[in-house]
């Protein structure tokens, strides 16, 4: 199936009807649909797949037609915070284990010393 401009223009009346049927009254263009598709596909698959589907040759072009949603930024921040918390918990656990080992070693030294006297 050809994806030429004439094909998209031929489909536009059907797209308009579809949008009206679902209650979307905003202005729309086939270019806007292409941009939206690019951005949604970017969120769920690799750049290579997106480029194959959109016909973009370069990663820069795919990025040009993408926008990062607030929800994506929020998810990224939450992931960073979780990673920091996990690293902190692991470090605290390591310190506690180290202190416990030091205390055990120190206690053994005291017992050995007291036996020698």
Buried (B, 14 or more C-beta within 10 A) or exposed (E): EEEEEEEBEEEEEEBEEEBEEEEEEEEBEBEEBBBEBBBEBBEEEEBEEBBEEBEBEEEEBBBEBBEEEEEEEEEEEEEEEEEEEEEEEEEEEEEEEEEEEEEEEEEEEEEEEEEEE
